[in-house]
Amino acid sequence: MNMPVWVGIVVAIIFLVAFSEWFFHLVKGWGQIVIDDVFFKYRIVGVSIFSMVIISSTFFGMAIITECPNEVREGVFAKLRCDEYLKIKAGTERIFASEENSKNQEI
């Protein structure tokens, strides 16, 4: 499904506005929790960086879950390594299949 470039730009602007508002309120909220002293600004920057790392890892996890089952990956996801994900998925499928077989045998 190909979309025009302007749709991507509009979605990116919407995301940036929503994220910047969330980020602003996060930083303002931490100002009430973190002690206001000499290291106040460093703590705010540290918490902000920590928050960005969490959000980035969330999007990376979502990318792995949604893109790894696809045989052909395009764009940013083309270099995504899915070996570990596929091993975990195969292991969980075996566990659920064995539980399902045992339930069917009991019936």
C-alpha positions in Angstrom: 0.0 0.0 0.0 1.7 3.2 -1.2 0.7 6.5 0.3 1.6 9.9 -0.9 4.5 11.7 0.8 2.3 14.3 2.2 0.4 11.7 4.3 3.7 10.7 5.9 4.6 14.3 6.6 1.2 15.0 8.2 1.5 11.9 10.4 5.0 12.8 11.4 3.9 16.3 12.4 1.0 14.9 14.4 3.4 12.5 16.1 5.9 15.2 16.9 3.2 17.6 18.3 1.8 14.8 20.5 5.2 13.6 21.6 6.6 17.1 22.3 3.5 17.9 24.5 4.0 14.6 26.4 7.7 15.3 26.7 7.1 18.8 28.0 4.7 17.6 30.7 7.1 14.8 31.6 9.9 17.2 32.2 7.7 19.7 34.1 6.4 16.9 36.3 9.9 15.7 37.1 10.6 19.2 38.3 8.2 18.6 41.3 9.8 15.2 42.1 13.5 15.9 41.7 15.2 18.0 44.3 16.0 21.5 43.1 19.8 21.9 43.6 23.0 22.3 41.6 22.4 19.0 39.7 18.7 19.7 38.9 19.2 20.4 35.2 21.4 17.3 34.8 18.8 15.1 36.5 16.1 16.5 34.2 18.3 15.8 31.1 19.1 12.3 32.4 15.5 11.5 33.0 14.6 12.9 29.6 17.2 10.8 27.9 16.1 7.7 29.9 12.5 8.4 28.7 13.6 8.7 25.1 15.5 5.4 25.4 12.4 3.7 26.7 10.2 5.1 23.9 12.8 4.1 21.3 13.1 0.5 22.7 9.3 0.3 22.7 9.1 1.2 19.0 12.0 -1.2 18.3 10.1 -4.0 20.1 7.0 -3.2 18.1 9.0 -3.3 14.9 10.4 -6.7 15.8 7.0 -8.1 16.6 5.3 -6.7 13.5 8.0 -7.1 10.9 9.8 -10.3 11.8 7.0 -12.6 10.6 7.3 -11.1 7.2 9.6 -12.8 4.8 10.4 -9.6 2.9 11.1 -6.5 4.8 11.6 -3.1 3.2 13.0 0.3 4.1 14.3 0.8 7.6 13.3 -2.8 8.6 15.3 -4.4 5.9 18.4 -4.9 8.1 16.3 -6.1 11.1 17.8 -9.4 12.5 15.0 -11.7 13.6 16.9 -14.9 14.5 16.3 -14.7 18.2 12.7 -13.6 17.8 12.0 -16.6 15.5 13.6 -19.0 17.9 11.5 -17.7 20.8 8.4 -17.8 18.6 9.1 -21.4 17.5 9.6 -22.4 21.1 6.4 -20.9 22.3 4.5 -22.4 19.5 5.8 -25.9 20.5 4.8 -25.2 24.1 1.3 -24.2 23.1 1.0 -27.0 20.7 2.0 -29.6 23.3 -0.5 -28.1 25.8 -3.2 -28.2 23.1 -2.4 -31.8 22.3 -2.6 -32.8 26.0 -6.0 -31.1 26.3 -7.3 -32.9 23.3 -6.1 -36.3 24.6 -7.9 -35.7 27.9 -11.2 -35.1 26.1 
